[in-house]
Amino acid sequence: MGRMVGCRPQAVSELISKCLRTIPPPVDWREILLELVRAGWRLRLVADAINAPPSTAQDWFNDGAQPDFEYTRSLLKLHAPVITSNRLTA
């Protein structure tokens, strides 16, 4: 493999470090669901609200399973008023 022209190893290392710092941490879906539960939602109602099977919501909560893209959007929309309300009353 050829050497990269004009790239110092230190510069490449710094670039990689900078990129890694900009990656946001993963979403804690269990915490999102827990906040919904604390706000009075049951997991079954959360599942119904986002058109997911109840067992799927249970898997996200109990097993740390990752929701797919459409469910994540729906969960965040459902969660937004809860987190806004919590911040206003805190």
Buried (B, 14 or more C-beta within 10 A) or exposed (E): EEEEEEEEEEEEEEEEEEEEEEEEEEEEBBEBBEBBBEBEBEBEBBBEBBEBEBEBBBBBBEEEBEBEEEBBEBBEEBBEEBBEEEEEEE
